[in-house]
Each structure stands twice: as C-alpha cells, then as structure tokens.
Amino acid sequence: MLAERMKNFSGSQTSGMRNRARKLRAEGIHVVNFAAGELDQDTSSSIKAAARKAIDSGRTQYTDTLGIAELRERVAQKVSQKTGIIYAADEVGFTAGAKQALFNANFVLFQPGDEVIIPSPYWVTLPEQVRLAGATPIALPTGQNGFQINIDELTRIITPKTRGIILNTPHNPTGVVYPADTLEKIAHLALKHDLVCIFDECYDELVYAPAAHHNIVKLVPEMKARTILVGSLSKSYCMAGWRAGFLAGPQKVIKAIANLQSHIASNPCNIVQYAALAAFESENDAFVAGNRKQLTIQRTTALQLIDKIPGLPCVVPDGAFYLFPDVSSLFNKSFKDQRVENVDRLAEMLLEHAHIAIVPGSAFGADNHIRISYAIPNEEIVAGLTRLGQFVQSLS
Ligand SMILES: Cc1ncc(COP(=O)(O)O)c(C=O)c1O
C-alpha cells in the first residue's frame, strides 16, 4: 500500500524514547528523562503575552508563506548581525521549526544522483531528509577524531556527484563545536568543488566559555552565495512546541522554498510569528543568557558524575546540552540473566531497570554511544547518573 520511498523509513527514535518515558511516568514511575531535546523550562512571559495579544487582535488569517514582512525584516537583521553581512528580507524566511527549514532546503537543493556529506554521528533527521529529497547521504565518520571533522577525510570522500555538505554546530548529539579553522577549510573545499552548504546552527546561543560559536558565512563571506543558514527558537528561547525556526540563503533558493512551502503548509502559524517577534526583542537576551548560565551548571554536574562511572569515556561537549559517552565497554555484560547485546538493548534495559531514558547512539549512526541530555533539573541529573552508575556496577 505504501509508496516505495517509505520503505525502510522510520519515525524519529528520539521521539520514540520520549514517548516511552512519558508512558512509564503516566504509570507513576519516576523516570529520569535524559532523552529530551529541549530545555526543561517554560517560554518567557513576554513571548507568551505577545502570542495572547496576537490572538486577541485577530491575527488568525493566512500570512505570506515565509512569514509576515515585519518578521522577515527582523530575521534578516538578526542574520546580518550573526554574519556581519547584509541579508535582505527576501533572503530569509520563517518556518515551523528548523526541521521544516532543513527539509525545505534539502528538497529544493538535492535530487536523485546527488551525494550529500554529513559528519557522523549526525542528528537523526539530517540523512532522512536527504533521502526524502531522493539524494544519497554520505557519512563522514568523526568518532576517531573526538567528533571533529578531519579535512583530509572530508576531501577524500568528495566525488563528482557530491553536491553539498550539511554542517551542524554546536552539534547534536555530541556537543562539539567546530573551530573556525575547520570551518574555513570546509568553506574553501565547498568553493573549490562547487558544493552547497546547509549550516544548522540551532544551538548557537548555547556554547560554554571559553568555546565560541563560529558561523561559516561570517568566516568566509563568499559562502553566502552557496549556504543556507538554519536557526531555531526551540532551544535557546524554550519554544520547542511552538514550532519556530528560520533560514537564510540566496534569494533564488529562498524563492524556491517559498514555492514549495506554499503547497505544503502555507505559512508558519500566524500567532507564533508574533511570539517570535517578541522573542527577538532585546529583553529576551537576558532570558537566553539565564538559560545558558543554568545549563553551564548542569553541564558541570553531568560531566563530574559521568567521569566517575568507570568505562564510559566522554568527549567534553562545548555546546548544546548533550553528553555522548562511549558505552561499548558494557556490551556483552549481563544484568541478571539479560545480556547487553547492543546499544538499543542497553537503552531498553536502562529504561526498564534503572528508570532512565536515554537515546541510543544507533539513532545517530553511532552504535557505541548513548545520548544524555542534561537540560533537566540538577537534582534529576544527580538521580539519573547515580542510577546509571549503579546499573553499570551491577553488570557482570
Ligand atoms: C541539530 C538540530 N537541528 C534542528 C533541530 C530542529 O529544531 P526545531 O525544533 O526548530 O525544528 C534540532 C532539534 O532537536 C536539532 O537538534
């Protein structure tokens, strides 16, 4: 019954674990939820007030496909500030989350026969969206290199079919932040080989000193003509459920995306657009800074505790809010009579026996790892990682 393209196509595993944890909680079990991809924090009151006002003042009609003019102007301003290069309103668009921005970009840029390079591990959705566009995702392994991109390896996998590269920094699931010199080298490769770059910087506000986020267009301005920048309000503004994201790129690409979007979902929610305008007001800078400060504390707690668990080496994450430890030392050990066969089984056992929800690295192309989100209250981190430590100790 289903179309060919849906064969071997499955839903996001990150949502799957979240749902199972929610179900156990509904049964009254205290589950520590390390599987969430968002902050455990409410949207700021000024953003909520702007949405209420939008409803009360009748902002209930369709809008322009990529957002009301005022918001596009504001997004253009924001992207211009990020890059140090002027972006006009018709070079940006507002979308129902960064996920939709990424899908639209993939769909208008790539086609069957194209290869698109994605550093691996990768956020679960990236290769699936490339496949949905009919193109072939090509993984660039980074595991041997502390999850950083090795430029020689990248150069080696570029073929005449390579059409683009999708970069995500700060990175989900590893938390790494790509340094400026890596991005510069990638940019020069993109220019040399005529590649487009989708640059997902959804976590750009969540970077921990002394690390710093770098934008590829800011570093190499010629990249503006071949880069789609993608941003999100989900993480730093705690607006995941509102579905608010944006993109910026060459006018021709943005126009094609508007055409595509017009036939799929028309416009992003009118009310959310007014909420986004409020989010971008300077009064919310303190809200974002407060979230970052809170996450800095949670990150320290999480790192200290994971460090104490023997056999779970973990790269220190400079951004986002995830730990991505290597759990392969647990494979083939047993809990009572149950064997840890692989990371998926480990995830099930952790939920069942330790009541902690994590996302198995298999969802990100990394079968030896688990993803632990530390964007939860400090006491939950302590409870959950203590349970993880006890579970690891109980294995024989
Ligand atoms: C790397 C990355 N890109 C994009 C997104 C999608 O964000 P949004 O909620 O804006 O769709 C996520 C969400 O987890 C993400 O981790």
The ligand as an SDF file (V2000), in Angstrom:
LIG
                    3D

 16 16  0  0  0  0  0  0  0  0999 V2000
   20.6970   19.7540   15.1880 C   0  0  0  0  0  0  0  0  0  0  0  0
   19.2510   20.0810   15.1690 C   0  0  0  0  0  0  0  0  0  0  0  0
   18.7380   20.7200   14.1100 N   0  0  0  0  0  0  0  0  0  0  0  0
   17.4410   21.0320   14.0400 C   0  0  0  0  0  0  0  0  0  0  0  0
   16.5790   20.7090   15.0630 C   0  0  0  0  0  0  0  0  0  0  0  0
   15.1220   21.0420   14.9220 C   0  0  0  0  0  0  0  0  0  0  0  0
   14.7400   22.1030   15.7110 O   0  0  0  0  0  0  0  0  0  0  0  0
   13.2690   22.6900   15.6260 P   0  0  0  0  0  0  0  0  0  0  0  0
   12.6180   22.3560   16.9270 O   0  0  0  0  0  0  0  0  0  0  0  0
   13.4450   24.1620   15.4330 O   0  0  0  0  0  0  0  0  0  0  0  0
   12.5740   22.0680   14.4840 O   0  0  0  0  0  0  0  0  0  0  0  0
   17.0470   20.0210   16.1810 C   0  0  0  0  0  0  0  0  0  0  0  0
   16.1370   19.6090   17.2490 C   0  0  0  0  0  0  0  0  0  0  0  0
   16.4320   18.8070   18.0850 O   0  0  0  0  0  0  0  0  0  0  0  0
   18.4240   19.7090   16.2350 C   0  0  0  0  0  0  0  0  0  0  0  0
   18.9410   19.0650   17.2750 O   0  0  0  0  0  0  0  0  0  0  0  0
  1  2  1  0
  2  3  1  0
  2 15  2  0
  3  4  2  0
  4  5  1  0
  5  6  1  0
  5 12  2  0
  6  7  1  0
  7  8  1  0
  8  9  2  0
  8 10  1  0
  8 11  1  0
 12 13  1  0
 12 15  1  0
 13 14  2  0
 15 16  1  0
M  END
$$$$
